[in-house]
Amino acid sequence: TISEDTLSIHVGINYICCAPFTTSASIEQNLISMEVIDTCSPPTFNCYCRCMCYYTFDFNFNDFEAKEYQYELYLKEARTPTPKLIDKGVINRN
């Protein structure tokens, strides 16, 4: 949603229960990049439960300019070295 100069992006992900997360986000020129990061520690990965859960994350951007933006959402899994692109698209605020 866009309200005045604030963009709010709500993200939902199905993932292993009990996983600890952090997030990061940035806007560079016309690219909005968001990352959800699983911080469970190797080598045992003993923070996971044996089930799947639905997690939600809110990304808020202030001073959002009236122009077209590309966005990318990545998931960085603790057991995989490279972040996985899980969504991308266009947000047009013209």
Order of alpha helices (4+ residues) and beta strands (2+ residues): beta-beta-beta-beta-beta-beta-beta
